[in-house]
Amino acid sequence: MPASLSHIAHFDLDSFFVSVEIRNNPTLKGKPVLVGGYDRGVVAACSYEARAFGIHSAMPMKKALQLCPHAIVTNHSRDQYSKYSAWVTDLIADRVPAFEKASIDEFYVDLTGMDRFFGISQFAREIRETVIRETGLPMSGGLSTARFISKMATNEAKPNGFLEIEPGKEKEFLWPLGVEKINGVGKQTELELKNWGIRTIAELAATPIEFLKKILGQQGESLWQKAQGIGSATVYTDWEQKSISHENTFSEDHRDDEYLHQQLVRLTEKTAYALRQEEKLTGCVTVKIRYSNFDTVSKQESIPYTALDDTLLAHVKKLFTEAREPGRPIRLLGVRFSHLIPFTLQMSLFENQPGKLKLYQAVDGLKDRYGSRSLTKAANLSDPPSQEE
């Protein structure tokens, strides 16, 4: 019996940050809108009307306003982006057996085998339509036999469209497109290929694989396979279950507030460092407390996606205060970050405090070079021994 074809859907919320701003302030619709920091900040996202002026993400805000002086700069709804992302996530999770949240605004859905119960094409379209209807946010989608093709189909369907690439028609879709349309082909690779006269995916497919490996290394083999319509259908469903955590088991029980808060700072700092090393953002914080009699309690909270120490520490301290029974001696504290998503360019830009983000990244670099204890907050300088996990 022949193996079942893979069916992978890809969904992307169009200009997500901008779309949330417009949803909350409809007067912005149809106008050139820039989302990001003011003055010396950068553009985290821009509307399609702003893109018509040559503006793009990561552009300095000053330059963007030179290109379009009448553009509207806003970040009014910044604190609500995670809420809308979670809303869309829930809508998708309620309707499909397996999905991957690839970023705050991007999803892969494995619909393989569902043709026995539903019309897959119609089902994928209904998912998109449901999200748009329920949230009021525009979302584009693609459907094919491989995740990279579905993502490319989504990109071709933008804005706010849906494109299905039927099995057997992968090359028909891919080959007329420029090589820069392939996911992962950056400017340098694009220029290298075009210098050799390889401008379209059809020309890439016709190029000997050994030659591509010679000029691009292993990436050449991967690009050749994609040009043939060959790609992974894997959807990584464990994105939400993954977490990063650290715990301290104290050499003696403690009930002193100052000491316990020192430990929370230390644990948060260490776990946030690990988070950035994994290039992740967290959307959920958990604090664990174990008392001297081994009673264990934990409290968690969903938060706006972040990787900044001070933001995370505020939530950690709040959860600790809410979960703790004052006066009871504590033998262990733990901090865990879960609901992880990739640290996307837009999110790093939109921390709204680029200087602070750069500071943390500089500190991380020093820790990489000189060790994790080379730099630490003053609150941790007098730590007594403990057992860390």
VOMI-576146 format. One record per residue (C-alpha): residue number from 1; residue in one letter; chain; x, y, z. Coordinates in steps of 0.5 Angstrom, whole numbers, plus 500, padded with zeros to 3 digits. Each point is the difference from the previous one (the first is absolute). Example, Ala and Ser with C-alpha at 12.3 -4.5 7.8 and 13.67 -1.06 7.14 Angstrom:
<rs>
+-----+------+------+-----+-----+-----+
! pos ! code ! unit !   X !   Y !   Z !
+-----+------+------+-----+-----+-----+
!   1 !    a !    A ! 525 ! 491 ! 516 !
!   2 !    s !    A ! 502 ! 507 ! 498 !
+-----+------+------+-----+-----+-----+
</rs>
This chain:
<rs>
+-----+------+------+-----+-----+-----+
! pos ! code ! unit !   X !   Y !   Z !
+-----+------+------+-----+-----+-----+
!   1 !    m !    A ! 500 ! 500 ! 500 !
!   2 !    p !    A ! 503 ! 507 ! 498 !
!   3 !    a !    A ! 502 ! 504 ! 505 !
!   4 !    s !    A ! 496 ! 506 ! 502 !
!   5 !    l !    A ! 502 ! 507 ! 497 !
!   6 !    s !    A ! 502 ! 505 ! 505 !
!   7 !    h !    A ! 495 ! 506 ! 501 !
!   8 !    i !    A ! 504 ! 506 ! 503 !
!   9 !    a !    A ! 496 ! 507 ! 501 !
!  10 !    h !    A ! 504 ! 506 ! 502 !
!  11 !    f !    A ! 496 ! 506 ! 503 !
!  12 !    d !    A ! 503 ! 507 ! 501 !
!  13 !    l !    A ! 497 ! 506 ! 503 !
!  14 !    d !    A ! 501 ! 506 ! 495 !
!  15 !    s !    A ! 504 ! 506 ! 503 !
!  16 !    f !    A ! 498 ! 497 ! 507 !
!  17 !    f !    A ! 502 ! 506 ! 504 !
!  18 !    v !    A ! 497 ! 505 ! 495 !
!  19 !    s !    A ! 494 ! 496 ! 500 !
!  20 !    v !    A ! 499 ! 500 ! 507 !
!  21 !    e !    A ! 501 ! 508 ! 500 !
!  22 !    i !    A ! 495 ! 500 ! 495 !
!  23 !    r !    A ! 495 ! 496 ! 503 !
!  24 !    n !    A ! 500 ! 504 ! 506 !
!  25 !    n !    A ! 500 ! 506 ! 496 !
!  26 !    p !    A ! 496 ! 500 ! 494 !
!  27 !    t !    A ! 502 ! 507 ! 498 !
!  28 !    l !    A ! 507 ! 497 ! 498 !
!  29 !    k !    A ! 497 ! 496 ! 495 !
!  30 !    g !    A ! 503 ! 501 ! 493 !
!  31 !    k !    A ! 505 ! 505 ! 502 !
!  32 !    p !    A ! 508 ! 499 ! 501 !
!  33 !    v !    A ! 501 ! 498 ! 507 !
!  34 !    l !    A ! 506 ! 498 ! 503 !
!  35 !    v !    A ! 501 ! 496 ! 506 !
!  36 !    g !    A ! 506 ! 501 ! 504 !
!  37 !    g !    A ! 505 ! 504 ! 505 !
!  38 !    y !    A ! 500 ! 508 ! 499 !
!  39 !    d !    A ! 505 ! 505 ! 498 !
!  40 !    r !    A ! 507 ! 495 ! 500 !
!  41 !    g !    A ! 495 ! 494 ! 500 !
!  42 !    v !    A ! 499 ! 495 ! 494 !
!  43 !    v !    A ! 494 ! 497 ! 496 !
!  44 !    a !    A ! 497 ! 494 ! 503 !
!  45 !    a !    A ! 495 ! 499 ! 495 !
!  46 !    c !    A ! 496 ! 505 ! 495 !
!  47 !    s !    A ! 494 ! 500 ! 496 !
!  48 !    y !    A ! 500 ! 498 ! 492 !
!  49 !    e !    A ! 498 ! 507 ! 499 !
!  50 !    a !    A ! 507 ! 502 ! 504 !
!  51 !    r !    A ! 504 ! 495 ! 496 !
!  52 !    a !    A ! 498 ! 503 ! 493 !
!  53 !    f !    A ! 505 ! 506 ! 502 !
!  54 !    g !    A ! 505 ! 495 ! 501 !
!  55 !    i !    A ! 500 ! 499 ! 507 !
!  56 !    h !    A ! 501 ! 493 ! 503 !
!  57 !    s !    A ! 501 ! 497 ! 507 !
!  58 !    a !    A ! 507 ! 501 ! 504 !
!  59 !    m !    A ! 500 ! 507 ! 496 !
!  60 !    p !    A ! 502 ! 506 ! 505 !
!  61 !    m !    A ! 494 ! 504 ! 501 !
!  62 !    k !    A ! 504 ! 506 ! 498 !
!  63 !    k !    A ! 501 ! 498 ! 493 !
!  64 !    a !    A ! 493 ! 497 ! 500 !
!  65 !    l !    A ! 497 ! 507 ! 502 !
!  66 !    q !    A ! 504 ! 503 ! 494 !
!  67 !    l !    A ! 497 ! 495 ! 495 !
!  68 !    c !    A ! 493 ! 501 ! 503 !
!  69 !    p !    A ! 500 ! 507 ! 504 !
!  70 !    h !    A ! 492 ! 499 ! 501 !
!  71 !    a !    A ! 501 ! 493 ! 503 !
!  72 !    i !    A ! 496 ! 498 ! 506 !
!  73 !    v !    A ! 505 ! 498 ! 506 !
!  74 !    t !    A ! 497 ! 496 ! 505 !
!  75 !    n !    A ! 501 ! 494 ! 505 !
!  76 !    h !    A ! 493 ! 501 ! 504 !
!  77 !    s !    A ! 498 ! 493 ! 500 !
!  78 !    r !    A ! 507 ! 497 ! 502 !
!  79 !    d !    A ! 498 ! 497 ! 506 !
!  80 !    q !    A ! 494 ! 496 ! 496 !
!  81 !    y !    A ! 504 ! 497 ! 495 !
!  82 !    s !    A ! 501 ! 493 ! 504 !
!  83 !    k !    A ! 493 ! 500 ! 502 !
!  84 !    y !    A ! 498 ! 500 ! 493 !
!  85 !    s !    A ! 505 ! 495 ! 498 !
!  86 !    a !    A ! 498 ! 495 ! 505 !
!  87 !    w !    A ! 492 ! 501 ! 498 !
!  88 !    v !    A ! 502 ! 498 ! 493 !
!  89 !    t !    A ! 504 ! 494 ! 503 !
!  90 !    d !    A ! 494 ! 498 ! 504 !
!  91 !    l !    A ! 496 ! 500 ! 494 !
!  92 !    i !    A ! 505 ! 496 ! 496 !
!  93 !    a !    A ! 501 ! 495 ! 505 !
!  94 !    d !    A ! 492 ! 499 ! 501 !
!  95 !    r !    A ! 500 ! 498 ! 493 !
!  96 !    v !    A ! 506 ! 496 ! 498 !
!  97 !    p !    A ! 503 ! 493 ! 503 !
!  98 !    a !    A ! 507 ! 503 ! 499 !
!  99 !    f !    A ! 503 ! 507 ! 499 !
! 100 !    e !    A ! 507 ! 504 ! 501 !
! 101 !    k !    A ! 500 ! 507 ! 502 !
! 102 !    a !    A ! 506 ! 502 ! 496 !
! 103 !    s !    A ! 500 ! 508 ! 503 !
! 104 !    i !    A ! 495 ! 504 ! 503 !
! 105 !    d !    A ! 496 ! 501 ! 494 !
! 106 !    e !    A ! 502 ! 494 ! 496 !
! 107 !    f !    A ! 497 ! 493 ! 500 !
! 108 !    y !    A ! 501 ! 493 ! 496 !
! 109 !    v !    A ! 495 ! 495 ! 501 !
! 110 !    d !    A ! 500 ! 493 ! 498 !
! 111 !    l !    A ! 494 ! 497 ! 496 !
! 112 !    t !    A ! 503 ! 494 ! 498 !
! 113 !    g !    A ! 494 ! 494 ! 500 !
! 114 !    m !    A ! 495 ! 505 ! 501 !
! 115 !    d !    A ! 497 ! 499 ! 493 !
! 116 !    r !    A ! 497 ! 494 ! 503 !
! 117 !    f !    A ! 495 ! 504 ! 504 !
! 118 !    f !    A ! 500 ! 507 ! 497 !
! 119 !    g !    A ! 502 ! 503 ! 493 !
! 120 !    i !    A ! 507 ! 503 ! 502 !
! 121 !    s !    A ! 500 ! 506 ! 495 !
! 122 !    q !    A ! 493 ! 502 ! 503 !
! 123 !    f !    A ! 502 ! 499 ! 507 !
! 124 !    a !    A ! 506 ! 504 ! 500 !
! 125 !    r !    A ! 497 ! 506 ! 497 !
! 126 !    e !    A ! 494 ! 499 ! 505 !
! 127 !    i !    A ! 506 ! 501 ! 506 !
! 128 !    r !    A ! 502 ! 506 ! 496 !
! 129 !    e !    A ! 493 ! 503 ! 500 !
! 130 !    t !    A ! 499 ! 498 ! 507 !
! 131 !    v !    A ! 506 ! 504 ! 503 !
! 132 !    i !    A ! 498 ! 506 ! 495 !
! 133 !    r !    A ! 493 ! 500 ! 502 !
! 134 !    e !    A ! 501 ! 499 ! 508 !
! 135 !    t !    A ! 506 ! 505 ! 501 !
! 136 !    g !    A ! 499 ! 505 ! 494 !
! 137 !    l !    A ! 508 ! 499 ! 498 !
! 138 !    p !    A ! 502 ! 498 ! 493 !
! 139 !    m !    A ! 503 ! 494 ! 499 !
! 140 !    s !    A ! 503 ! 497 ! 494 !
! 141 !    g !    A ! 501 ! 492 ! 499 !
! 142 !    g !    A ! 503 ! 495 ! 495 !
! 143 !    l !    A ! 499 ! 492 ! 499 !
! 144 !    s !    A ! 505 ! 495 ! 497 !
! 145 !    t !    A ! 503 ! 494 ! 501 !
! 146 !    a !    A ! 507 ! 503 ! 503 !
! 147 !    r !    A ! 500 ! 506 ! 506 !
! 148 !    f !    A ! 505 ! 504 ! 496 !
! 149 !    i !    A ! 495 ! 500 ! 494 !
! 150 !    s !    A ! 494 ! 502 ! 504 !
! 151 !    k !    A ! 504 ! 506 ! 503 !
! 152 !    m !    A ! 502 ! 502 ! 493 !
! 153 !    a !    A ! 493 ! 499 ! 498 !
! 154 !    t !    A ! 498 ! 504 ! 506 !
! 155 !    n !    A ! 505 ! 506 ! 498 !
! 156 !    e !    A ! 497 ! 500 ! 493 !
! 157 !    a !    A ! 493 ! 500 ! 503 !
! 158 !    k !    A ! 501 ! 507 ! 504 !
! 159 !    p !    A ! 497 ! 504 ! 502 !
! 160 !    n !    A ! 494 ! 496 ! 503 !
! 161 !    g !    A ! 499 ! 494 ! 495 !
! 162 !    f !    A ! 501 ! 493 ! 499 !
! 163 !    l !    A ! 504 ! 496 ! 495 !
! 164 !    e !    A ! 499 ! 492 ! 499 !
! 165 !    i !    A ! 506 ! 496 ! 496 !
! 166 !    e !    A ! 497 ! 494 ! 498 !
! 167 !    p !    A ! 504 ! 493 ! 501 !
! 168 !    g !    A ! 504 ! 500 ! 493 !
! 169 !    k !    A ! 500 ! 507 ! 499 !
! 170 !    e !    A ! 506 ! 502 ! 504 !
! 171 !    k !    A ! 504 ! 502 ! 495 !
! 172 !    e !    A ! 495 ! 503 ! 496 !
! 173 !    f !    A ! 500 ! 505 ! 506 !
! 174 !    l !    A ! 507 ! 500 ! 501 !
! 175 !    w !    A ! 504 ! 501 ! 494 !
! 176 !    p !    A ! 497 ! 507 ! 497 !
! 177 !    l !    A ! 502 ! 503 ! 507 !
! 178 !    g !    A ! 507 ! 503 ! 501 !
! 179 !    v !    A ! 505 ! 497 ! 505 !
! 180 !    e !    A ! 499 ! 505 ! 505 !
! 181 !    k !    A ! 493 ! 498 ! 501 !
! 182 !    i !    A ! 503 ! 493 ! 503 !
! 183 !    n !    A ! 500 ! 500 ! 508 !
! 184 !    g !    A ! 507 ! 501 ! 503 !
! 185 !    v !    A ! 503 ! 503 ! 494 !
! 186 !    g !    A ! 503 ! 507 ! 502 !
! 187 !    k !    A ! 503 ! 506 ! 496 !
! 188 !    q !    A ! 507 ! 497 ! 500 !
! 189 !    t !    A ! 497 ! 493 ! 497 !
! 190 !    e !    A ! 496 ! 503 ! 495 !
! 191 !    l !    A ! 505 ! 504 ! 498 !
! 192 !    e !    A ! 505 ! 494 ! 499 !
! 193 !    l !    A ! 495 ! 496 ! 496 !
! 194 !    k !    A ! 498 ! 506 ! 496 !
! 195 !    n !    A ! 508 ! 501 ! 498 !
! 196 !    w !    A ! 500 ! 493 ! 497 !
! 197 !    g !    A ! 493 ! 502 ! 496 !
! 198 !    i !    A ! 496 ! 496 ! 505 !
! 199 !    r !    A ! 494 ! 505 ! 500 !
! 200 !    t !    A ! 493 ! 495 ! 501 !
! 201 !    i !    A ! 499 ! 494 ! 503 !
! 202 !    a !    A ! 499 ! 497 ! 494 !
! 203 !    e !    A ! 508 ! 501 ! 498 !
! 204 !    l !    A ! 501 ! 498 ! 507 !
! 205 !    a !    A ! 497 ! 493 ! 499 !
! 206 !    a !    A ! 504 ! 500 ! 493 !
! 207 !    t !    A ! 507 ! 501 ! 504 !
! 208 !    p !    A ! 504 ! 494 ! 501 !
! 209 !    i !    A ! 500 ! 498 ! 508 !
! 210 !    e !    A ! 507 ! 500 ! 500 !
! 211 !    f !    A ! 501 ! 507 ! 498 !
! 212 !    l !    A ! 495 ! 503 ! 505 !
! 213 !    k !    A ! 504 ! 496 ! 505 !
! 214 !    k !    A ! 507 ! 503 ! 498 !
! 215 !    i !    A ! 497 ! 507 ! 500 !
! 216 !    l !    A ! 496 ! 500 ! 506 !
! 217 !    g !    A ! 502 ! 494 ! 504 !
! 218 !    q !    A ! 494 ! 495 ! 503 !
! 219 !    q !    A ! 495 ! 506 ! 499 !
! 220 !    g !    A ! 501 ! 499 ! 492 !
! 221 !    e !    A ! 497 ! 493 ! 501 !
! 222 !    s !    A ! 494 ! 502 ! 504 !
! 223 !    l !    A ! 499 ! 505 ! 495 !
! 224 !    w !    A ! 500 ! 495 ! 495 !
! 225 !    q !    A ! 495 ! 496 ! 503 !
! 226 !    k !    A ! 495 ! 505 ! 502 !
! 227 !    a !    A ! 501 ! 502 ! 492 !
! 228 !    q !    A ! 497 ! 493 ! 499 !
! 229 !    g !    A ! 494 ! 501 ! 504 !
! 230 !    i !    A ! 504 ! 496 ! 506 !
! 231 !    g !    A ! 499 ! 502 ! 507 !
! 232 !    s !    A ! 498 ! 498 ! 507 !
! 233 !    a !    A ! 493 ! 499 ! 502 !
! 234 !    t !    A ! 502 ! 500 ! 508 !
! 235 !    v !    A ! 496 ! 504 ! 504 !
! 236 !    y !    A ! 503 ! 501 ! 507 !
! 237 !    t !    A ! 495 ! 499 ! 505 !
! 238 !    d !    A ! 504 ! 501 ! 506 !
! 239 !    w !    A ! 501 ! 507 ! 500 !
! 240 !    e !    A ! 495 ! 502 ! 506 !
! 241 !    q !    A ! 503 ! 494 ! 504 !
! 242 !    k !    A ! 507 ! 502 ! 500 !
! 243 !    s !    A ! 502 ! 504 ! 506 !
! 244 !    i !    A ! 507 ! 503 ! 503 !
! 245 !    s !    A ! 501 ! 500 ! 507 !
! 246 !    h !    A ! 504 ! 500 ! 506 !
! 247 !    e !    A ! 500 ! 498 ! 508 !
! 248 !    n !    A ! 504 ! 502 ! 506 !
! 249 !    t !    A ! 499 ! 495 ! 506 !
! 250 !    f !    A ! 503 ! 503 ! 506 !
! 251 !    s !    A ! 505 ! 497 ! 504 !
! 252 !    e !    A ! 496 ! 503 ! 506 !
! 253 !    d !    A ! 493 ! 502 ! 500 !
! 254 !    h !    A ! 498 ! 507 ! 500 !
! 255 !    r !    A ! 494 ! 505 ! 501 !
! 256 !    d !    A ! 504 ! 507 ! 500 !
! 257 !    d !    A ! 497 ! 504 ! 494 !
! 258 !    e !    A ! 507 ! 503 ! 498 !
! 259 !    y !    A ! 503 ! 494 ! 499 !
! 260 !    l !    A ! 494 ! 497 ! 496 !
! 261 !    h !    A ! 500 ! 506 ! 496 !
! 262 !    q !    A ! 507 ! 499 ! 498 !
! 263 !    q !    A ! 499 ! 493 ! 498 !
! 264 !    l !    A ! 494 ! 502 ! 496 !
! 265 !    v !    A ! 504 ! 505 ! 496 !
! 266 !    r !    A ! 506 ! 495 ! 499 !
! 267 !    l !    A ! 495 ! 495 ! 497 !
! 268 !    t !    A ! 497 ! 505 ! 496 !
! 269 !    e !    A ! 506 ! 502 ! 497 !
! 270 !    k !    A ! 503 ! 493 ! 499 !
! 271 !    t !    A ! 494 ! 498 ! 496 !
! 272 !    a !    A ! 499 ! 506 ! 496 !
! 273 !    y !    A ! 507 ! 499 ! 498 !
! 274 !    a !    A ! 498 ! 493 ! 498 !
! 275 !    l !    A ! 494 ! 503 ! 496 !
! 276 !    r !    A ! 504 ! 505 ! 496 !
! 277 !    q !    A ! 505 ! 494 ! 499 !
! 278 !    e !    A ! 495 ! 496 ! 497 !
! 279 !    e !    A ! 497 ! 506 ! 496 !
! 280 !    k !    A ! 493 ! 499 ! 503 !
! 281 !    l !    A ! 495 ! 505 ! 503 !
! 282 !    t !    A ! 496 ! 497 ! 506 !
! 283 !    g !    A ! 492 ! 501 ! 500 !
! 284 !    c !    A ! 499 ! 497 ! 507 !
! 285 !    v !    A ! 504 ! 501 ! 507 !
! 286 !    t !    A ! 500 ! 494 ! 506 !
! 287 !    v !    A ! 503 ! 501 ! 507 !
! 288 !    k !    A ! 501 ! 494 ! 504 !
! 289 !    i !    A ! 500 ! 500 ! 507 !
! 290 !    r !    A ! 502 ! 494 ! 505 !
! 291 !    y !    A ! 499 ! 500 ! 507 !
! 292 !    s !    A ! 505 ! 497 ! 506 !
! 293 !    n !    A ! 495 ! 494 ! 500 !
! 294 !    f !    A ! 500 ! 499 ! 493 !
! 295 !    d !    A ! 493 ! 503 ! 498 !
! 296 !    t !    A ! 501 ! 503 ! 493 !
! 297 !    v !    A ! 495 ! 506 ! 497 !
! 298 !    s !    A ! 501 ! 503 ! 493 !
! 299 !    k !    A ! 497 ! 506 ! 497 !
! 300 !    q !    A ! 500 ! 502 ! 493 !
! 301 !    e !    A ! 498 ! 506 ! 496 !
! 302 !    s !    A ! 499 ! 501 ! 492 !
! 303 !    i !    A ! 504 ! 506 ! 498 !
! 304 !    p !    A ! 501 ! 505 ! 494 !
! 305 !    y !    A ! 506 ! 496 ! 496 !
! 306 !    t !    A ! 507 ! 503 ! 503 !
! 307 !    a !    A ! 507 ! 498 ! 501 !
! 308 !    l !    A ! 502 ! 506 ! 505 !
! 309 !    d !    A ! 502 ! 498 ! 507 !
! 310 !    d !    A ! 497 ! 506 ! 503 !
! 311 !    t !    A ! 493 ! 499 ! 497 !
! 312 !    l !    A ! 501 ! 492 ! 502 !
! 313 !    l !    A ! 502 ! 502 ! 507 !
! 314 !    a !    A ! 494 ! 504 ! 501 !
! 315 !    h !    A ! 495 ! 494 ! 498 !
! 316 !    v !    A ! 505 ! 496 ! 504 !
! 317 !    k !    A ! 499 ! 504 ! 507 !
! 318 !    k !    A ! 493 ! 501 ! 499 !
! 319 !    l !    A ! 499 ! 492 ! 499 !
! 320 !    f !    A ! 504 ! 499 ! 506 !
! 321 !    t !    A ! 496 ! 505 ! 505 !
! 322 !    e !    A ! 494 ! 497 ! 498 !
! 323 !    a !    A ! 502 ! 493 ! 501 !
! 324 !    r !    A ! 504 ! 500 ! 506 !
! 325 !    e !    A ! 497 ! 499 ! 507 !
! 326 !    p !    A ! 504 ! 505 ! 504 !
! 327 !    g !    A ! 504 ! 498 ! 506 !
! 328 !    r !    A ! 501 ! 492 ! 497 !
! 329 !    p !    A ! 507 ! 498 ! 499 !
! 330 !    i !    A ! 502 ! 499 ! 493 !
! 331 !    r !    A ! 505 ! 495 ! 497 !
! 332 !    l !    A ! 499 ! 501 ! 493 !
! 333 !    l !    A ! 498 ! 505 ! 495 !
! 334 !    g !    A ! 499 ! 499 ! 492 !
! 335 !    v !    A ! 499 ! 504 ! 494 !
! 336 !    r !    A ! 497 ! 497 ! 494 !
! 337 !    f !    A ! 499 ! 504 ! 493 !
! 338 !    s !    A ! 495 ! 496 ! 495 !
! 339 !    h !    A ! 496 ! 501 ! 494 !
! 340 !    l !    A ! 506 ! 502 ! 496 !
! 341 !    i !    A ! 500 ! 503 ! 493 !
! 342 !    p !    A ! 506 ! 502 ! 496 !
! 343 !    f !    A ! 503 ! 507 ! 501 !
! 344 !    t !    A ! 498 ! 503 ! 494 !
! 345 !    l !    A ! 503 ! 506 ! 497 !
! 346 !    q !    A ! 494 ! 504 ! 501 !
! 347 !    m !    A ! 499 ! 498 ! 507 !
! 348 !    s !    A ! 507 ! 502 ! 502 !
! 349 !    l !    A ! 499 ! 507 ! 496 !
! 350 !    f !    A ! 494 ! 501 ! 504 !
! 351 !    e !    A ! 502 ! 499 ! 507 !
! 352 !    n !    A ! 500 ! 508 ! 500 !
! 353 !    q !    A ! 506 ! 500 ! 504 !
! 354 !    p !    A ! 506 ! 499 ! 495 !
! 355 !    g !    A ! 505 ! 502 ! 504 !
! 356 !    k !    A ! 498 ! 495 ! 506 !
! 357 !    l !    A ! 500 ! 495 ! 495 !
! 358 !    k !    A ! 507 ! 501 ! 497 !
! 359 !    l !    A ! 502 ! 501 ! 507 !
! 360 !    y !    A ! 498 ! 493 ! 502 !
! 361 !    q !    A ! 503 ! 497 ! 494 !
! 362 !    a !    A ! 506 ! 503 ! 501 !
! 363 !    v !    A ! 500 ! 497 ! 507 !
! 364 !    d !    A ! 498 ! 493 ! 497 !
! 365 !    g !    A ! 506 ! 501 ! 496 !
! 366 !    l !    A ! 505 ! 501 ! 506 !
! 367 !    k !    A ! 497 ! 494 ! 503 !
! 368 !    d !    A ! 501 ! 496 ! 494 !
! 369 !    r !    A ! 507 ! 502 ! 500 !
! 370 !    y !    A ! 502 ! 500 ! 508 !
! 371 !    g !    A ! 495 ! 496 ! 503 !
! 372 !    s !    A ! 493 ! 501 ! 503 !
! 373 !    r !    A ! 502 ! 503 ! 506 !
! 374 !    s !    A ! 505 ! 505 ! 497 !
! 375 !    l !    A ! 494 ! 505 ! 500 !
! 376 !    t !    A ! 494 ! 500 ! 505 !
! 377 !    k !    A ! 495 ! 505 ! 503 !
! 378 !    a !    A ! 503 ! 503 ! 507 !
! 379 !    a !    A ! 494 ! 496 ! 504 !
! 380 !    n !    A ! 504 ! 493 ! 498 !
! 381 !    l !    A ! 507 ! 502 ! 503 !
! 382 !    s !    A ! 499 ! 497 ! 507 !
! 383 !    d !    A ! 497 ! 493 ! 498 !
! 384 !    p !    A ! 501 ! 495 ! 504 !
! 385 !    p !    A ! 501 ! 492 ! 498 !
! 386 !    s !    A ! 494 ! 497 ! 497 !
! 387 !    q !    A ! 499 ! 494 ! 495 !
! 388 !    e !    A ! 497 ! 503 ! 493 !
! 389 !    e !    A ! 497 ! 496 ! 495 !
+-----+------+------+-----+-----+-----+
</rs>
